Each structure stands twice: as structure tokens, then as C-alpha cells.
Amino acid sequence: MFGLPVDAIVATYVYQDRRRLLFYVLMASAGSTLGSIPLYLIGYLGGEKVLRRRISEERFQQIHRSFEQHEFWALMFPAMLPPPMPFKIFVLAAAVFEMRFRDFFAAIFAGRCVRFLILSLLTLWFGPQIVQLAGALFRRHFSWVIGAVVAGALAWFLTWRRKKRK
């Protein structure tokens, strides 16, 4: 399974016609979500063997715990992140760990909407060159980006939980 350079395509379209930004974000998100369905089916029909061959046992257990605790978020956050995030592993894992298809579809669509909306806004603000710059920075500082996303998600979750208790 290979992917298209969707980020660059979305950035180009948005830069050329900013009035249709939301349309491009929704279409790219829908296309990406639909493109994940075959991999989900492979995972559902026997993907545990494939998944175990691709990742270590420790990583497998870590992803499994993640899906047990917060199934939706365990798929949505990787869907938000640009390459080189190994997103296909999480799609396979969603099927292997028997995530309901409706939730699978919603998590990917929501994550991709966030991703493409941020990309589109950055493109309008900085121009289409931001896509290449952001990709290079992300690859160079992958652990920092992941740490920032996790810290932001944790801060949001703790704030939400505190408000819910009150």
C-alpha cells in the first residue's frame, strides 16, 4: 500500500483557492479515511501476525494497552500527525484489537480533519513552502513533536477531567 503526497496536494489546492479550504480539508480527510479501510480489513482478517512481524513484542503490548485505555484517542492522535508517523501500524492495530468500525472511521476522519485544517491554515499564513519545512523539522525533531503532542493532550485531558468533577 502506498500513499499519495496528500499534504502537498491539499496545500497547493488551498493556496490556489482559499475559499474552498473547508471542502479540501473534508475531501482529503474522507479520502484518507476511505483509503484506510482495506488495511483495516486486512487487520481484521488476520493482521495480528502481520503486526507482530512488523513491531517488537514490547511495542505491540504498548499499543494494545493504549487501545484498551483510550481506543478512540489511540487512533485519532496518530491520524493527526504527519509522516514519518507510522500510521498504518495503528490502523492495523485498530482492527487487531477489534475497534468498532464506526469508531475507527470517526477517529481517522477527525484526526485527518485536524491535520489538514492545521496544514491549510499554515499554508495560507506562510505559503505552500511550509509543507516542506514542517516535514523536515518534524523528521529531524520527531521525539520533541511527539512529546509536545502528548503533553498537550495530557493537559487537555486533565483540564477536562477537573471540570467534569466540578
N, C-alpha and C positions, 0 to 999 in steps of 0.2 A: 504494500500500500504506500503510495507516495502522495505527497500533498502539493498543493499549488501555493505560490507565494501570495497568499490571500492578504497579508498585511500590506504589501506593496500595492496590490491591486486596489484595495479599499482606500489607501492613502491617495492614490492617483485619482480615483473617481471623486472622492470628497474634495480634493484640491481643485478639480476642474469644475465641479458643480456642487457648491456648498449647500444649496437649497434642498438637495436630496440626501443630506447627511444621514438622517434617521432611516430612510429607505435603504441606503447602502449598508448601514450597520445591521439592520434587521435581516437583509438578504444574505449578507456574509455569515451572520450567526446561524441562520436557518440552514444554509449550505454546509457549514462546518458541522452542525448537529446531524444533519441527514447523512453526511459523509462518515460519521462515527458509527452509524447503525451496523454496517457489515462487520466491523471489528467487534462490536457488542455481541452480534450473533455468533461469531467465531468463539468468543469467550464463553458464551452461554452453552455452546455445544461441545465444549471440551477444552477451553482455553487455560485451565489450570496447569496443564502440562506445558503449554507454550509459555505461560507466565513464569513458571518455576524455572524454566530453562534460561530465561532472559534476565532474571534478577536473583540475588542471593536469598537464602532462606531467611536471613535476618531482615532484609528489605521486604520480603513477602509478608512476614509477620507484622512488620511495622505498618505496611499499607492495610493489612487486614484489620488491625486494631483501629486504625484511622476510620475505616469504613464502618466498623461496629459502633464507634462512638458518635460520629457525625457524618453519616453517609452522604448527604447532600453536599455539605461543605468539602468533603474529601474529594469530590469530583469537580465542584464549581471552582475552587481556587486554582487547581492545575489548568482548568479550561481558560482562566483569565490570563495566565502567564504566556508570554511569547516564547518562541524557540530560544534556546535548546531544551526547554522543559520537556521531559519525556512523557507527553500527554497520552500517547497510545497505551502505555503501561497502565495508566489509571482507567482508561476505557475498558481494557481487558479485565482489570481488577473489578470494576463495577459489575460486570457480567459474572465473573467467577464467584464473587461474594453475594450474588443474587440480588442486586439492587433492582427494585421495580422499574420497569421500562419507563413509566410515566415520570418518575423521579430522575432517572438517568437523562431523559430527554430535556426536562426542565433545568437540571443542573448545568448541562453543557450549554444550552441556549442562553441561560442567564450569565454564565461565565464568559461566553463569547461576546454577548452584548456589551458587557462591561469592558472587555478587552478592546473591541472595535470602536466603542464610543470614545474611550480614552485616546486611542490611536488617532481617531478622526479629529478630536479637539486639538491634540498636539500638532497634527498636520496643518490645521488651519492657523494655529498660533505661530508655528516655526517653519512651516513649509514641508514639502514631501521628503526633504533630506533627513528629517528627524527619524524616519523609519530606520535608515541605515545606521545612524548614530546611536539610536536607542538599542538596536540589535547588537552592535559592537560592545556597547557599555554593559548590556545585560550578560553577554557571554563572558566578558572579562571579570565582572563582579557578581557572578551568579549567586554565590553564598550570601552576599550582602543583600541582594534583591530579595531572595527567599526569606532571609531574616527580617527584613523590613515588612514584607507582606504578612508573615506570621505574627510579628509584633503588632501590626495594625489590626489584624483580625482578632488577636487576643484582647487588645484594648477595647475594640468594639464589643466583643462578646462580654467582657467583664462589666462594661458600662450598661449594656442591655440587661444583663443578669441583675445588676444592682437596682436598676429602675424597675424591673419586674418584681423584685422582692418588696419594694415600697408600695 
